Amino acid sequence: MKALTSLILVIITAQADDALAQAGRRPTAMPTTPAEPAAADVIDKPVLAKLTALGIQPASRCPDDVFVRRVYLDVIGTLPTAEEARAFLADRNPQKRALLIDRLLQRPESGDYWAMKWCDLLRVKSEVPINLWPNAVQAYHRWVRDALKQNMPYDRFVREMLTASGSNFREPPVNFYRAVRDRQPETIAQAVALTFMGTRTEGWPKERLAGMAAFFADIQYKKTTEWKEEIVQVDQLGGTARDAVFPDGTRVAIPAGADSRAVFADWLIRPENPWFARNIVNRVWYWLLGVGIVHEPDDIRPDNPPSNPELLAALERELVASHYDLRHLYRRILNSATYQRSCIPTTERPEAEKLSAHYCMRRLDAEVLIDAICQITGTTETYTSLIPEPWTYIPKEMRSIALADASITSSFLDLFGRPARDTGLESERSNAPSAAQRLHLLNSSHIQHKLAESEKLGALARSRSPVDELYLTFLSRYPTDKERKLVASRKRVSDGNAGLVLELAWVLLNTAEFQYRH
């Protein structure tokens, strides 16, 4: 322990352990990246126009080693391997960033990671207070993941959920109507508004919520003889004629026997709808850049205006013009100069971050962080449920980002802020660091065992350049000259390469540069 403490004090003190210096520094030994492209993009023009008007200088373009790590984490929720990072850094193709983005958007992990994000919003969990139960959770998660992997158009994705009928096992989208705290029409309307309009209805007048709830008044739930199976349907025979009111105030007459959910869905997904496209482009911007154009990203209302209305409108038009192609939206944002900026601010003005003058640093999601640690060490996690019905088997090789059920968890995921999926709010996930998290990574037997028992780290100790391999594995970059000298000085008193690799792995795991997106 003294050796470990000595090394971590030497290296972390030398680096200031703040990842800001690490991410925005350098030249390194690697070639510099090309000059930033002209701001001709639909995204960069309104961003730069706003920054120029306020006299804010945007950050410079991030170096290649920062970009490769960032885009892997943001698109597939997975750390690049040392081989992937090395190949990207060695690539001399000036279009390599765009080519990497295209490859990542096609990776199966992107569907897993985006499904994780969506299942947070859709409240996908077996147990209280949602009570979808395990079979329905698996079916629902699989449908969401497959829809995202296949790049189902977003308007179709939403409409299928809002108009689905049938068994919760055999028609998975019907679980949208089951994943609510109760099944009152007003509660369903609140869930629809939050999820697909980015709007919280708590401040609405009662009449406005009641008018929207009328679209969901005919939904019925029927048990079957199969364990936990339930049929969701609308009462098209006994339903009564009534008036309903869209959230924009437009009144519509619902005839008896009509599926009023379809009437609402058709209104919602119209290109001119003021909430639909705006909500999803704002959420994607938030997921990729850390701050919504409207922030919080699920609090769109007149008295919470967008920080850059022109940018938000441009993204809405882009999505509609692409026929609601979410992969196209991701591609446009990821290829923008705005996304590829350094995380190092050029000013202390607080509005710079919300206007995307620089990339927003934030801690890795709990699932992404433990997956990265397991990937590096070649170890696995054990997941449990407090109320297993039935006991769910989780394969050892399954990554946390692929877990379907929020009721299946671990002490690590709970400690690091994985959401319980009770509310559908983005703020339910907490990526704020805490002293308990810091102590766990520094001093827990959980992490120490992963490092000490790692065959992958043992193999790195026997490689030709173990220090380079460790830095590429943890940070997706080569060490700086200063870091090489510090490690070389420590090597003389370490217990051979094996001891040095173990100590250095522990140090790198505890740097903010490893634990944060930057």
N, C-alpha and C positions, 0 to 999 in steps of 0.2 A: 504494500500500500504506500510506503514511503516513496518508492520509485515512481509509482503512478502519480502521486501528489506532486513530486518534484517535476516531472515532465509536464503535467498539465499547467503548473504555475509558470514554467519557463515559456512554453509555446503560447498559451492563451494570453499571458501578460504581454508577450511580444506582439501578438496580433491585436490586442485590445479586446479580443473576443466580441466583436460587435458586428461582424458580417457585412456591415455597411462599408467598412474599409476594404474588406475582402472582395465584395461584389462590385464596387465601383472603382477599384484600384486600376491600375496597372499599365504599363506593359508587362506581359509575361514573356516566357521564351517562345510562345507561339506567334504566328504571323498576325498582324492587325487585320481587323475586318474592313470591308470596303466602306467608303464614305456613305453617309445616310442618304437614301434616295430623296428626290424632290417630293414635296408634299402635294402630290397630285391626286392622292387617293380620296375617295368619298369620306373616309374617316379622318385622315390627317388634315384636310383643309379646314373643316369647322373647329377642330381641336386647336390648330395653330392660330386661326383667326381669333379665337377667344383668348388664348394666351398672349398674343400680340397686343390685343386691345387693353389688356390689364398690365402689360409690361413685365410679363413673366417669361423668363428664358427656359425653354424645355431642356430636359436632361439630354446628354449625348446618347448615341446608340450603344447598347450593351455589347460587350465582347462576346466572341463565339462560345467561350466556355460557360458564360452565364446564360446565354440564350439556349444552349442545348439542354441544360438542366431545367431551365424554366419551362420550356415548351413541352418536355416530356411530362413534367409534373402537372402542368395545366391541362394537357390534352388527354393523357392516359392515366394520370394519377400514379405514375410509376417512375422510379429513378432510372436514368439510363445506366446501363452496365459500363464497366471500364472500356470494354471493346467498342461499344456504341459511341461513347464520348471520344475515344481516341480516333476512331474513323472520321467522325464529324470534324474534329479539330484539324486533321490532316488533309481534309478535302479542300481542293483549291477552286472548286466550281463556284463562281460568284452567285449562282442561283441555289446554293445548297440549303439555305434556310427555307425557301419556298418548297423545295423538294422534300425536305424533312417533314415539314408541316403536312404535306399531302400523304406521306407514308404513315405518319402517326394517326391521321384522321381515318385511315383504313385499318388500323390495328384493332384486334378484338377487345383489347383492354379499354379502348375508348368507350365502347358500349357498356362495359362494367362500371367504369368511373362515372359516366353520365347517368347511368341507371341509379347509382348510389345517390347522386345529387337529386334526381327526380323522386326517388323513393323517400327521401327526406321530406319533400314537399307533399307527397301523396300519402304520408303517414302509414307506411308499409311496416306493420309489426303485428305479431300474433296476439300479444297479451293486452291487459288493461292499459289505458282506457279505450283502445281502438278495437281489439278483439277480432282481428281478421281470421285468426287461427292458422296453424302451420301450412296446411294444404293450399289454402287460398293465397297465403303470402308467397309461396313458391310459384304458383301459377301467375300471379299478378306481376311479381318481379321478373319472371321469364318473359312475359309479354312486353313489359316496359323495355327491358334490355334488348330484346330482339327488334323491337320497333326502332330503337335508337341505332343499333348496329346496321340495320337495313336502311337507315336514313329516311324513315317514313315522313312524308311532309307534315309539318307541325300542325296545320289546320286539320288534317285527317286524324292525327294522333289524338288531338283534343276531342274532336267530334265523336270518335269511336268510344271514348270514355263516357261522354255525356249522353250518348244515345244507346248504350249497350243494354241488353236484356238477356237473361238466362242464368245458368248455373255459375256460381262463383268459382267453381273448379274448371268448368269447360268454356266459359266465356269470361276470361280474366278481367277485361276492362270494367265489368259490373262492380268490381270491388271498390271502385271509386266511391260508390254510394254506400258502401259498408264501412269504409275507413274514416268514419266521423264519430264524434263522441256520443251523439244520439242521432236518431233518424227523423227528426222533425224537419219539415220543409225549410224553415228559417236557418237551421244549422247547415243543411246541404247548400243553401244559397250562399251562406257565409264562406263555406269551403270553396265553392266555385269562384266566387269573387276574389278570394285570396290567391288561389292557385293560378287562375287563368286571366285575371284582370289586374293582379298585383295591388288589390285594394282591400283595406280592412273596413269592415262594415260597422264596427262599433260606434262610429260617429254618425252613421246614417240616421235620418228620421225613421221612425217605426214604419210609416207608410211606404217608404222607398224599399225597405227590406221585405215587407209583406208583399209588395207588388212583384218583386223578383222571386220570392218563395213560391208564388202561385204556379210558376213553371214546373215545380218539383212536388206538387201536392198529390199527384196520382201514383207515386212510386209505392210498390208493395213488396213485401219480403215474405217468402214462403219456405218453410223447412221441408226437407225430404227425409227419406229413411236412411240415407247415407250420412255417416258421422260428420257433422259440422257443414254439410252442404246446405246451400240456401239459394233459392231462385229469386232474382231481382227482376221485376217487371212493372209495367205501367198498367193501370186499370183502364183499358180501352173500351170496355163494355159498360162498366158502371160509373165511369168518370163523368163529372158534371161540367156543363158549359160555364165559363167564367171569364172574367177579365184578368189579365196579367199586365205588368208594367215593366218594360225594360229599364235597366239602370240609367239610361239617358232620358227617361221620362216618357217615352213613347208607349202608349197604351195599345194592347192587342187583345182581340177577342179569341178565346180558345174554345173551339166547338167541342161538344161532347164526343168522347171516343178518340180524340186526337192525342198524339204523343207530344205534349207541350215541351218536353225536353228538346226535341228536334227543332221546334220553333225557336227556342232560345239559342241552341247551338248554331243554327243558320244565321241568326242575328250576330252572334259573338264573333264568328270567323270571317265576317265580311271585311274586305280590305279597308273600308272606310271606318271600321269600328275604332273608337278612340282609345280603347284599352288593350285589345288583343295583341297586336304586333308590338306595341310599346312595352307591354309587360315582359314578353319573352326576350326581346333584344336588350332590355335593361338588365334582366337577370343574367344573360350570357355575358354582358359587359362586366357585371359584378363578379361573376365566377372567374373571369379571366384576368381582370385588372384590380379586383379587390375593393373597389368603391363603385357603387351604382351611379349612373347619370342622374337618376332619381334615387336618393338614399334616405332611408333604408329601401332596398329593392322591392319590397312588397308593401310599400306605403305610398302608392301613387294617389295623390289628391291635389286639389287646386292650390292649397296653401303649403304644399311641399314641392315647389317647382323644380324642373331639371336644372342641373348646373350648366348644361349646354344644350338648349332646345334644338339648335340647328343640327347638332350631332345626333340627337335622339331621333329627330325626324328623318335624317338621312339613313339611319340604320333601319327604321321602319320601312321606308321606301325600298331599300335594298332587299329586305326579307320578302316583302310582298312581290316584288319584281321577279324574285327567284322561285316563286310559287312555294314559299314557306320552307325552303331548304335550309335546315339548321346547319348542316355541314358547310354550306356555302357561307353562311354568316360567320361561323368559326374561322373559316379560311380567310375571309376578308379582314377580320379583326387581327388574327395572328400574323398576317403579312404586313400589317400597317407599321409605319414608323412609330406610332404612338405606343403600341404594345411592346415594341422592341427597344424602348428606351431603358437607360440605366435606372436603378432604384435610388441613385444618389441625387438628392434634391439640389437644385441650383439656387434655392431661396428658402428662407424660413417662413414665408407667407403661408398661412394654413390653407388657403384656397388652392394652392398649387397641386396638392394631392388629389382633391376631388375633381380637378380639371385635367387630370392625367398628364401633368407636366413631367412626371416620372412614374416608374412602376412602383406599385404599392407593396412594400414588404409585409409578409404575414406568415405566421407559423403554419407548418404543414398540418393538414387535417389529421386527426387521430389515426384513421385507417391508413392513410398514405405514409405516415411516419413509421408505424409498426411494420407495414409491408416493406419499407425501405430497409429497416433494421434486419428483418428476416431475410431479405434478398441478399444483403451484404454478408450476413453470417451463415446463410444456408440453413437456418433453423425455422421452426414452425411455432404456431400459437395454439393454445387450447381455448375453445369458446364454450360458454355454458349459458343456460337459461334458468332463471330462478323458478319458473313455473312451466316446465316442459310438458306440452300436450300435443303430440306424443314427444318422447325424447328424440331430439333432432340430431342426426349424425352429421358432423362437419368434417370433410376430408382434411387431413393434415396439410395438404398442399394448397388448400383454398386461401386466397388472399382476402384481407379484410375488406377491400373495396368491392369484392364480389359477394359479400354476405347479403342475403336477401332480407333477413328479418332483424329488426332493431331489438327484438327481445333476446336474440342471440348475441352475447357480448362477452367482454373480458374486463378485468380490472384495469388494464392499460387503456382500453377504449373509453371506459367511464372516466378515468382520471384525466384524459386528454381531450375531453369535451365532445365526444360523439353524441349527436342529438338523440333524444329518446323517441322522436317522431310522434309526439303527442299533439302538436299544434299546427304543423305545416309552415311555421315561420322560419325564415332564414336565420334569425337571431337565436334559434334554439341550439344551433351548433356554436360552441364556444372554442375559438382558437387563441384565446388570451392565455399567456403563460402564467404559471403559478410556481410558488416555492416548492410545493409537493411534486410537481412535474420535474422540476430541476433536480431535486433530490433523487427522484426515481431513476433518472438517466445517469446521474453521477454515482449513485451508491447502492442501487438495489441488486439483490441477488438475481432477479429476473434478467437484467441487462448483463451483469457480470457472467452469468452462466452462458448466455448467448455468445459472448465474446470468447470466453475460455474454451468452450466446447466446439468452436467453429472450425470445421475442416477446411472451409474456403479461405479463412484467414491463415490457417496453417500452410495451405498451398501458396498463398501470396508470400509468406516468409521465405519460401524456397525459390521464388522467382528471381529473375535477373535484376529487376529494379523494384524491390518491394515498396519503397517509399513512393515512387511514381504511381505504382499500381494502387496503393492505398488512397492517394489523393484523387486519382481518377474514379475509384470506386465510390468514395464518400462524397466528393465535391465536384466531380466531373471536370476537373482541371488538373494541370501539373502544379507542383509546388513552386513557390517563388524562390529566388536565390537565397533570400533571408531564411526561409523555412528550411531549405536544404542544409544550410549551415547549422541551424539549431538542431535539426535531427541528427546530423553527422556528429555534433559535439556530444549528444546524448548516447549515440551508438557505442561510444568507447566505454561507457559504464553500464550498458544494458546486458542482459543475459542472452547475447547472441541475437540473430535476426528474429527468432520467434518471440523473444521478450520484447524487442523493440516494436514489432508489428502489433502485438497485443496492446502495449501502452499507447502507441500512436493511434490505433483504431479507437480506443477509449477516448482519447483527446478529441479526435475529429468528430466522433459522434456527439460530443458535448459542446461543439462550437455552434454558435447561432447560424453560421453559414450552412451547416448541415440541416438544422432544424427549421429553417425558414425558406420560403419562396423569396427570391430576390432578383 
